[in-house]
Every structure is written in structure tokens, then in C-alpha cells.
Amino acid sequence: IGEKKKIVTRLEHALKVVICKSVGKQENILAQKEYEQRDLRISFTISTIFIYIT
């Protein structure tokens, strides 16, 4: 379980970096909110994928 959690964390971090770069460093509050929502969706998607894998 611990190993899987490490992999998920690494995947999430990598995706966050990619999204950060694609969104750019916008100081827009709306963009920030959108980013946070997308971030939650990605975390949820990764969790779902890992549940199906195991």
C-alpha cells in the first residue's frame, strides 16, 4: 500500500507541474479556482484508476 501511495504522489506531482506550466503563472483568481478544481479532478481520477488497477 505504501509503495502505491508513493507512485500516486509522484504522478500527482508530475501532473501538477504540467498543469502549472500549461496554465502559466496567471494571477487571475478565476484561473486559480479553475486550476484547483482541475487539480481535485485529477487527484480523483488517479485514485479511481489505481482502484481499478488493484
PQR file of N, CA, C, O and H, with PARSE charges and radii, in Angstrom:
ATOM      1  N   ILE A   1       0.847  -1.216   0.000 -0.4000 1.5000
ATOM      2  CA  ILE A   1       0.000   0.000   0.000 -0.0000 2.0000
ATOM      3  C   ILE A   1       0.875   1.257   0.000  0.5500 1.7000
ATOM      4  O   ILE A   1       0.592   2.221  -0.712 -0.5500 1.4000
ATOM      5  N   GLY A   2       1.929   1.233   0.799 -0.4000 1.5000
ATOM      6  CA  GLY A   2       2.845   2.377   0.897 -0.0000 2.0000
ATOM      7  C   GLY A   2       3.511   2.703  -0.423  0.5500 1.7000
ATOM      8  O   GLY A   2       3.666   3.870  -0.781 -0.5500 1.4000
ATOM      9  H   GLY A   2       2.159   0.450   1.378  0.4000 1.0000
ATOM     10  N   GLU A   3       3.909   1.647  -1.156 -0.4000 1.5000
ATOM     11  CA  GLU A   3       4.543   1.835  -2.464 -0.0000 2.0000
ATOM     12  C   GLU A   3       3.583   2.518  -3.429  0.5500 1.7000
ATOM     13  O   GLU A   3       3.955   3.453  -4.139 -0.5500 1.4000
ATOM     14  H   GLU A   3       3.782   0.699  -0.865  0.4000 1.0000
ATOM     15  N   LYS A   4       2.337   2.034  -3.442 -0.4000 1.5000
ATOM     16  CA  LYS A   4       1.330   2.586  -4.339 -0.0000 2.0000
ATOM     17  C   LYS A   4       1.098   4.067  -4.055  0.5500 1.7000
ATOM     18  O   LYS A   4       0.957   4.878  -4.970 -0.5500 1.4000
ATOM     19  H   LYS A   4       2.036   1.275  -2.866  0.4000 1.0000
ATOM     20  N   LYS A   5       1.062   4.396  -2.771 -0.4000 1.5000
ATOM     21  CA  LYS A   5       0.840   5.782  -2.376 -0.0000 2.0000
ATOM     22  C   LYS A   5       1.959   6.679  -2.888  0.5500 1.7000
ATOM     23  O   LYS A   5       1.711   7.804  -3.322 -0.5500 1.4000
ATOM     24  H   LYS A   5       1.177   3.737  -2.028  0.4000 1.0000
ATOM     25  N   LYS A   6       3.186   6.182  -2.838 -0.4000 1.5000
ATOM     26  CA  LYS A   6       4.347   6.932  -3.335 -0.0000 2.0000
ATOM     27  C   LYS A   6       4.206   7.195  -4.836  0.5500 1.7000
ATOM     28  O   LYS A   6       4.479   8.296  -5.316 -0.5500 1.4000
ATOM     29  H   LYS A   6       3.388   5.268  -2.486  0.4000 1.0000
ATOM     30  N   ILE A   7       3.772   6.157  -5.569 -0.4000 1.5000
ATOM     31  CA  ILE A   7       3.608   6.275  -7.024 -0.0000 2.0000
ATOM     32  C   ILE A   7       2.527   7.306  -7.334  0.5500 1.7000
ATOM     33  O   ILE A   7       2.708   8.162  -8.200 -0.5500 1.4000
ATOM     34  H   ILE A   7       3.551   5.263  -5.180  0.4000 1.0000
ATOM     35  N   VAL A   8       1.406   7.221  -6.625 -0.4000 1.5000
ATOM     36  CA  VAL A   8       0.296   8.162  -6.832 -0.0000 2.0000
ATOM     37  C   VAL A   8       0.766   9.589  -6.572  0.5500 1.7000
ATOM     38  O   VAL A   8       0.470  10.496  -7.350 -0.5500 1.4000
ATOM     39  H   VAL A   8       1.259   6.525  -5.922  0.4000 1.0000
ATOM     40  N   THR A   9       1.499   9.787  -5.478 -0.4000 1.5000
ATOM     41  CA  THR A   9       2.003  11.114  -5.124 -0.0000 2.0000
ATOM     42  C   THR A   9       2.901  11.652  -6.221  0.5500 1.7000
ATOM     43  O   THR A   9       2.821  12.826  -6.581 -0.5500 1.4000
ATOM     44  H   THR A   9       1.740   9.050  -4.846  0.4000 1.0000
ATOM     45  N   ARG A  10       3.767  10.778  -6.758 -0.4000 1.5000
ATOM     46  CA  ARG A  10       4.673  11.192  -7.828 -0.0000 2.0000
ATOM     47  C   ARG A  10       3.904  11.559  -9.084  0.5500 1.7000
ATOM     48  O   ARG A  10       4.218  12.550  -9.743 -0.5500 1.4000
ATOM     49  H   ARG A  10       3.832   9.823  -6.465  0.4000 1.0000
ATOM     50  N   LEU A  11       2.896  10.760  -9.415 -0.4000 1.5000
ATOM     51  CA  LEU A  11       2.057  11.019 -10.591 -0.0000 2.0000
ATOM     52  C   LEU A  11       1.335  12.354 -10.429  0.5500 1.7000
ATOM     53  O   LEU A  11       1.317  13.175 -11.346 -0.5500 1.4000
ATOM     54  H   LEU A  11       2.641   9.955  -8.880  0.4000 1.0000
ATOM     55  N   GLU A  12       0.743  12.563  -9.260 -0.4000 1.5000
ATOM     56  CA  GLU A  12       0.025  13.803  -8.994 -0.0000 2.0000
ATOM     57  C   GLU A  12       0.950  15.000  -9.116  0.5500 1.7000
ATOM     58  O   GLU A  12       0.585  16.018  -9.704 -0.5500 1.4000
ATOM     59  H   GLU A  12       0.757  11.896  -8.515  0.4000 1.0000
ATOM     60  N   HIS A  13       2.136  14.877  -8.565 -0.4000 1.5000
ATOM     61  CA  HIS A  13       3.102  15.972  -8.617 -0.0000 2.0000
ATOM     62  C   HIS A  13       3.473  16.291 -10.064  0.5500 1.7000
ATOM     63  O   HIS A  13       3.515  17.455 -10.462 -0.5500 1.4000
ATOM     64  H   HIS A  13       2.432  14.050  -8.088  0.4000 1.0000
ATOM     65  N   ALA A  14       3.741  15.248 -10.845 -0.4000 1.5000
ATOM     66  CA  ALA A  14       4.109  15.424 -12.253 -0.0000 2.0000
ATOM     67  C   ALA A  14       2.990  16.125 -13.017  0.5500 1.7000
ATOM     68  O   ALA A  14       3.247  17.029 -13.812 -0.5500 1.4000
ATOM     69  H   ALA A  14       3.707  14.302 -10.522  0.4000 1.0000
ATOM     70  N   LEU A  15       1.752  15.708 -12.773 -0.4000 1.5000
ATOM     71  CA  LEU A  15       0.605  16.311 -13.456 -0.0000 2.0000
ATOM     72  C   LEU A  15       0.419  17.763 -13.026  0.5500 1.7000
ATOM     73  O   LEU A  15       0.089  18.622 -13.845 -0.5500 1.4000
ATOM     74  H   LEU A  15       1.544  14.973 -12.128  0.4000 1.0000
ATOM     75  N   LYS A  16       0.631  18.031 -11.753 -0.4000 1.5000
ATOM     76  CA  LYS A  16       0.505  19.400 -11.249 -0.0000 2.0000
ATOM     77  C   LYS A  16       1.515  20.313 -11.921  0.5500 1.7000
ATOM     78  O   LYS A  16       1.199  21.450 -12.272 -0.5500 1.4000
ATOM     79  H   LYS A  16       0.899  17.334 -11.088  0.4000 1.0000
ATOM     80  N   VAL A  17       2.730  19.813 -12.100 -0.4000 1.5000
ATOM     81  CA  VAL A  17       3.783  20.587 -12.758 -0.0000 2.0000
ATOM     82  C   VAL A  17       3.376  20.894 -14.198  0.5500 1.7000
ATOM     83  O   VAL A  17       3.527  22.022 -14.669 -0.5500 1.4000
ATOM     84  H   VAL A  17       2.986  18.889 -11.815  0.4000 1.0000
ATOM     85  N   VAL A  18       2.860  19.877 -14.889 -0.4000 1.5000
ATOM     86  CA  VAL A  18       2.424  20.043 -16.284 -0.0000 2.0000
ATOM     87  C   VAL A  18       1.306  21.070 -16.371  0.5500 1.7000
ATOM     88  O   VAL A  18       1.339  21.960 -17.221 -0.5500 1.4000
ATOM     89  H   VAL A  18       2.737  18.962 -14.505  0.4000 1.0000
ATOM     90  N   ILE A  19       0.315  20.946 -15.491 -0.4000 1.5000
ATOM     91  CA  ILE A  19      -0.814  21.882 -15.492 -0.0000 2.0000
ATOM     92  C   ILE A  19      -0.335  23.289 -15.178  0.5500 1.7000
ATOM     93  O   ILE A  19      -0.758  24.254 -15.815 -0.5500 1.4000
ATOM     94  H   ILE A  19       0.289  20.223 -14.801  0.4000 1.0000
ATOM     95  N   CYS A  20       0.538  23.401 -14.206 -0.4000 1.5000
ATOM     96  CA  CYS A  20       1.088  24.704 -13.811 -0.0000 2.0000
ATOM     97  C   CYS A  20       1.725  25.392 -15.016  0.5500 1.7000
ATOM     98  O   CYS A  20       1.510  26.582 -15.247 -0.5500 1.4000
ATOM     99  H   CYS A  20       0.882  22.618 -13.688  0.4000 1.0000
ATOM    100  N   LYS A  21       2.507  24.638 -15.777 -0.4000 1.5000
ATOM    101  CA  LYS A  21       3.184  25.193 -16.937 -0.0000 2.0000
ATOM    102  C   LYS A  21       2.198  25.572 -18.026  0.5500 1.7000
ATOM    103  O   LYS A  21       2.357  26.607 -18.673 -0.5500 1.4000
ATOM    104  H   LYS A  21       2.682  23.671 -15.590  0.4000 1.0000
ATOM    105  N   SER A  22       1.168  24.735 -18.238 -0.4000 1.5000
ATOM    106  CA  SER A  22       0.201  24.997 -19.301 -0.0000 2.0000
ATOM    107  C   SER A  22      -0.718  26.166 -18.936  0.5500 1.7000
ATOM    108  O   SER A  22      -1.087  26.971 -19.790 -0.5500 1.4000
ATOM    109  H   SER A  22       1.039  23.894 -17.712  0.4000 1.0000
ATOM    110  N   VAL A  23      -1.077  26.242 -17.664 -0.4000 1.5000
ATOM    111  CA  VAL A  23      -1.938  27.346 -17.214 -0.0000 2.0000
ATOM    112  C   VAL A  23      -1.124  28.639 -17.175  0.5500 1.7000
ATOM    113  O   VAL A  23      -1.646  29.732 -17.396 -0.5500 1.4000
ATOM    114  H   VAL A  23      -0.778  25.588 -16.970  0.4000 1.0000
ATOM    115  N   GLY A  24       0.153  28.486 -16.891 -0.4000 1.5000
ATOM    116  CA  GLY A  24       1.005  29.656 -16.763 -0.0000 2.0000
ATOM    117  C   GLY A  24       0.826  30.268 -15.392  0.5500 1.7000
ATOM    118  O   GLY A  24      -0.025  29.823 -14.621 -0.5500 1.4000
ATOM    119  H   GLY A  24       0.578  27.598 -16.712  0.4000 1.0000
ATOM    120  N   LYS A  25       1.604  31.268 -15.079 -0.4000 1.5000
ATOM    121  CA  LYS A  25       1.524  31.878 -13.751 -0.0000 2.0000
ATOM    122  C   LYS A  25       0.551  33.058 -13.774  0.5500 1.7000
ATOM    123  O   LYS A  25       0.919  34.201 -13.506 -0.5500 1.4000
ATOM    124  H   LYS A  25       2.295  31.630 -15.705  0.4000 1.0000
ATOM    125  N   GLN A  26      -0.701  32.741 -14.104 -0.4000 1.5000
ATOM    126  CA  GLN A  26      -1.739  33.765 -14.147 -0.0000 2.0000
ATOM    127  C   GLN A  26      -2.130  34.160 -12.727  0.5500 1.7000
ATOM    128  O   GLN A  26      -2.333  33.304 -11.865 -0.5500 1.4000
ATOM    129  H   GLN A  26      -1.000  31.812 -14.322  0.4000 1.0000
ATOM    130  N   GLU A  27      -2.231  35.446 -12.501 -0.4000 1.5000
ATOM    131  CA  GLU A  27      -2.629  35.931 -11.183 -0.0000 2.0000
ATOM    132  C   GLU A  27      -4.152  36.100 -11.106  0.5500 1.7000
ATOM    133  O   GLU A  27      -4.692  36.713 -10.185 -0.5500 1.4000
ATOM    134  H   GLU A  27      -2.067  36.141 -13.201  0.4000 1.0000
ATOM    135  N   ASN A  28      -4.807  35.533 -12.103 -0.4000 1.5000
ATOM    136  CA  ASN A  28      -6.257  35.617 -12.188 -0.0000 2.0000
ATOM    137  C   ASN A  28      -6.902  34.700 -11.146  0.5500 1.7000
ATOM    138  O   ASN A  28      -6.577  33.515 -11.077 -0.5500 1.4000
ATOM    139  H   ASN A  28      -4.368  35.035 -12.851  0.4000 1.0000
ATOM    140  N   ILE A  29      -7.806  35.242 -10.343 -0.4000 1.5000
ATOM    141  CA  ILE A  29      -8.474  34.463  -9.301 -0.0000 2.0000
ATOM    142  C   ILE A  29      -9.317  33.350  -9.928  0.5500 1.7000
ATOM    143  O   ILE A  29      -9.368  32.232  -9.416 -0.5500 1.4000
ATOM    144  H   ILE A  29      -8.070  36.205 -10.399  0.4000 1.0000
ATOM    145  N   LEU A  30      -9.964  33.666 -11.020 -0.4000 1.5000
ATOM    146  CA  LEU A  30     -10.805  32.692 -11.714 -0.0000 2.0000
ATOM    147  C   LEU A  30      -9.956  31.522 -12.218  0.5500 1.7000
ATOM    148  O   LEU A  30     -10.341  30.360 -12.090 -0.5500 1.4000
ATOM    149  H   LEU A  30      -9.923  34.575 -11.436  0.4000 1.0000
ATOM    150  N   ALA A  31      -8.812  31.846 -12.783 -0.4000 1.5000
ATOM    151  CA  ALA A  31      -7.895  30.822 -13.295 -0.0000 2.0000
ATOM    152  C   ALA A  31      -7.404  29.943 -12.140  0.5500 1.7000
ATOM    153  O   ALA A  31      -7.258  28.729 -12.287 -0.5500 1.4000
ATOM    154  H   ALA A  31      -8.500  32.790 -12.888  0.4000 1.0000
ATOM    155  N   GLN A  32      -7.156  30.571 -11.000 -0.4000 1.5000
ATOM    156  CA  GLN A  32      -6.693  29.835  -9.820 -0.0000 2.0000
ATOM    157  C   GLN A  32      -7.766  28.869  -9.341  0.5500 1.7000
ATOM    158  O   GLN A  32      -7.471  27.727  -8.987 -0.5500 1.4000
ATOM    159  H   GLN A  32      -7.275  31.557 -10.880  0.4000 1.0000
ATOM    160  N   LYS A  33      -9.021  29.332  -9.331 -0.4000 1.5000
ATOM    161  CA  LYS A  33     -10.127  28.477  -8.902 -0.0000 2.0000
ATOM    162  C   LYS A  33     -10.287  27.308  -9.864  0.5500 1.7000
ATOM    163  O   LYS A  33     -10.497  26.169  -9.449 -0.5500 1.4000
ATOM    164  H   LYS A  33      -9.261  30.260  -9.618  0.4000 1.0000
ATOM    165  N   GLU A  34     -10.185  27.604 -11.136 -0.4000 1.5000
ATOM    166  CA  GLU A  34     -10.306  26.583 -12.169 -0.0000 2.0000
ATOM    167  C   GLU A  34      -9.203  25.539 -12.006  0.5500 1.7000
ATOM    168  O   GLU A  34      -9.440  24.339 -12.144 -0.5500 1.4000
ATOM    169  H   GLU A  34     -10.015  28.530 -11.473  0.4000 1.0000
ATOM    170  N   TYR A  35      -8.000  26.014 -11.711 -0.4000 1.5000
ATOM    171  CA  TYR A  35      -6.851  25.135 -11.506 -0.0000 2.0000
ATOM    172  C   TYR A  35      -7.094  24.203 -10.319  0.5500 1.7000
ATOM    173  O   TYR A  35      -6.814  23.006 -10.385 -0.5500 1.4000
ATOM    174  H   TYR A  35      -7.807  26.989 -11.599  0.4000 1.0000
ATOM    175  N   GLU A  36      -7.618  24.772  -9.237 -0.4000 1.5000
ATOM    176  CA  GLU A  36      -7.885  23.979  -8.035 -0.0000 2.0000
ATOM    177  C   GLU A  36      -8.913  22.892  -8.309  0.5500 1.7000
ATOM    178  O   GLU A  36      -8.772  21.761  -7.843 -0.5500 1.4000
ATOM    179  H   GLU A  36      -7.845  25.744  -9.183  0.4000 1.0000
ATOM    180  N   GLN A  37      -9.948  23.238  -9.068 -0.4000 1.5000
ATOM    181  CA  GLN A  37     -10.984  22.261  -9.413 -0.0000 2.0000
ATOM    182  C   GLN A  37     -10.396  21.156 -10.283  0.5500 1.7000
ATOM    183  O   GLN A  37     -10.676  19.975 -10.076 -0.5500 1.4000
ATOM    184  H   GLN A  37     -10.063  24.156  -9.447  0.4000 1.0000
ATOM    185  N   ARG A  38      -9.581  21.549 -11.254 -0.4000 1.5000
ATOM    186  CA  ARG A  38      -8.949  20.581 -12.152 -0.0000 2.0000
ATOM    187  C   ARG A  38      -8.038  19.662 -11.340  0.5500 1.7000
ATOM    188  O   ARG A  38      -7.976  18.456 -11.577 -0.5500 1.4000
ATOM    189  H   ARG A  38      -9.354  22.509 -11.422  0.4000 1.0000
ATOM    190  N   ASP A  39      -7.333  20.260 -10.375 -0.4000 1.5000
ATOM    191  CA  ASP A  39      -6.427  19.530  -9.506 -0.0000 2.0000
ATOM    192  C   ASP A  39      -7.190  18.452  -8.736  0.5500 1.7000
ATOM    193  O   ASP A  39      -6.727  17.316  -8.628 -0.5500 1.4000
ATOM    194  H   ASP A  39      -7.383  21.240 -10.183  0.4000 1.0000
ATOM    195  N   LEU A  40      -8.349  18.808  -8.206 -0.4000 1.5000
ATOM    196  CA  LEU A  40      -9.177  17.859  -7.464 -0.0000 2.0000
ATOM    197  C   LEU A  40      -9.630  16.731  -8.386  0.5500 1.7000
ATOM    198  O   LEU A  40      -9.611  15.560  -8.006 -0.5500 1.4000
ATOM    199  H   LEU A  40      -8.725  19.731  -8.294  0.4000 1.0000
ATOM    200  N   ARG A  41     -10.039  17.095  -9.606 -0.4000 1.5000
ATOM    201  CA  ARG A  41     -10.497  16.102 -10.562 -0.0000 2.0000
ATOM    202  C   ARG A  41      -9.377  15.129 -10.914  0.5500 1.7000
ATOM    203  O   ARG A  41      -9.614  13.928 -11.039 -0.5500 1.4000
ATOM    204  H   ARG A  41     -10.054  18.046  -9.915  0.4000 1.0000
ATOM    205  N   ILE A  42      -8.161  15.641 -11.074 -0.4000 1.5000
ATOM    206  CA  ILE A  42      -7.015  14.792 -11.409 -0.0000 2.0000
ATOM    207  C   ILE A  42      -6.716  13.839 -10.259  0.5500 1.7000
ATOM    208  O   ILE A  42      -6.484  12.650 -10.481 -0.5500 1.4000
ATOM    209  H   ILE A  42      -7.969  16.617 -10.972  0.4000 1.0000
ATOM    210  N   SER A  43      -6.720  14.349  -9.037 -0.4000 1.5000
ATOM    211  CA  SER A  43      -6.471  13.504  -7.868 -0.0000 2.0000
ATOM    212  C   SER A  43      -7.506  12.393  -7.806  0.5500 1.7000
ATOM    213  O   SER A  43      -7.177  11.237  -7.540 -0.5500 1.4000
ATOM    214  H   SER A  43      -6.909  15.314  -8.857  0.4000 1.0000
ATOM    215  N   PHE A  44      -8.767  12.756  -8.055 -0.4000 1.5000
ATOM    216  CA  PHE A  44      -9.858  11.789  -8.027 -0.0000 2.0000
ATOM    217  C   PHE A  44      -9.686  10.753  -9.133  0.5500 1.7000
ATOM    218  O   PHE A  44      -9.872   9.556  -8.910 -0.5500 1.4000
ATOM    219  H   PHE A  44      -9.034  13.695  -8.270  0.4000 1.0000
ATOM    220  N   THR A  45      -9.331  11.223 -10.324 -0.4000 1.5000
ATOM    221  CA  THR A  45      -9.135  10.335 -11.477 -0.0000 2.0000
ATOM    222  C   THR A  45      -8.011   9.344 -11.203  0.5500 1.7000
ATOM    223  O   THR A  45      -8.152   8.153 -11.482 -0.5500 1.4000
ATOM    224  H   THR A  45      -9.181  12.195 -10.505  0.4000 1.0000
ATOM    225  N   ILE A  46      -6.895   9.826 -10.660 -0.4000 1.5000
ATOM    226  CA  ILE A  46      -5.761   8.951 -10.348 -0.0000 2.0000
ATOM    227  C   ILE A  46      -6.182   7.906  -9.321  0.5500 1.7000
ATOM    228  O   ILE A  46      -5.857   6.727  -9.461 -0.5500 1.4000
ATOM    229  H   ILE A  46      -6.780  10.793 -10.434  0.4000 1.0000
ATOM    230  N   SER A  47      -6.897   8.333  -8.299 -0.4000 1.5000
ATOM    231  CA  SER A  47      -7.368   7.402  -7.267 -0.0000 2.0000
ATOM    232  C   SER A  47      -8.250   6.335  -7.893  0.5500 1.7000
ATOM    233  O   SER A  47      -8.113   5.151  -7.587 -0.5500 1.4000
ATOM    234  H   SER A  47      -7.161   9.291  -8.185  0.4000 1.0000
ATOM    235  N   THR A  48      -9.152   6.753  -8.768 -0.4000 1.5000
ATOM    236  CA  THR A  48     -10.066   5.833  -9.439 -0.0000 2.0000
ATOM    237  C   THR A  48      -9.294   4.831 -10.282  0.5500 1.7000
ATOM    238  O   THR A  48      -9.567   3.631 -10.240 -0.5500 1.4000
ATOM    239  H   THR A  48      -9.263   7.715  -9.017  0.4000 1.0000
ATOM    240  N   ILE A  49      -8.324   5.331 -11.051 -0.4000 1.5000
ATOM    241  CA  ILE A  49      -7.504   4.468 -11.897 -0.0000 2.0000
ATOM    242  C   ILE A  49      -6.789   3.422 -11.034  0.5500 1.7000
ATOM    243  O   ILE A  49      -6.769   2.240 -11.377 -0.5500 1.4000
ATOM    244  H   ILE A  49      -8.102   6.305 -11.085  0.4000 1.0000
ATOM    245  N   PHE A  50      -6.209   3.855  -9.926 -0.4000 1.5000
ATOM    246  CA  PHE A  50      -5.475   2.930  -9.070 -0.0000 2.0000
ATOM    247  C   PHE A  50      -6.388   1.915  -8.407  0.5500 1.7000
ATOM    248  O   PHE A  50      -5.975   0.785  -8.148 -0.5500 1.4000
ATOM    249  H   PHE A  50      -6.225   4.816  -9.647  0.4000 1.0000
ATOM    250  N   ILE A  51      -7.630   2.307  -8.129 -0.4000 1.5000
ATOM    251  CA  ILE A  51      -8.591   1.368  -7.543 -0.0000 2.0000
ATOM    252  C   ILE A  51      -8.885   0.272  -8.566  0.5500 1.7000
ATOM    253  O   ILE A  51      -8.970  -0.904  -8.212 -0.5500 1.4000
ATOM    254  H   ILE A  51      -7.965   3.225  -8.340  0.4000 1.0000
ATOM    255  N   TYR A  52      -9.039   0.657  -9.826 -0.4000 1.5000
ATOM    256  CA  TYR A  52      -9.326  -0.316 -10.880 -0.0000 2.0000
ATOM    257  C   TYR A  52      -8.128  -1.213 -11.173  0.5500 1.7000
ATOM    258  O   TYR A  52      -8.305  -2.387 -11.498 -0.5500 1.4000
ATOM    259  H   TYR A  52      -8.970   1.612 -10.113  0.4000 1.0000
ATOM    260  N   ILE A  53      -6.921  -0.685 -11.063 -0.4000 1.5000
ATOM    261  CA  ILE A  53      -5.712  -1.463 -11.332 -0.0000 2.0000
ATOM    262  C   ILE A  53      -5.567  -2.590 -10.309  0.5500 1.7000
ATOM    263  O   ILE A  53      -5.203  -3.712 -10.660 -0.5500 1.4000
ATOM    264  H   ILE A  53      -6.777   0.268 -10.799  0.4000 1.0000
ATOM    265  N   THR A  54      -5.852  -2.285  -9.049 -0.4000 1.5000
ATOM    266  CA  THR A  54      -5.644  -3.280  -7.990 -0.0000 2.0000
ATOM    267  C   THR A  54      -6.902  -4.052  -7.653  0.5500 1.7000
ATOM    268  O   THR A  54      -6.878  -4.921  -6.782 -0.5500 1.4000
ATOM    269  H   THR A  54      -6.147  -1.373  -8.763  0.4000 1.0000
TER
END
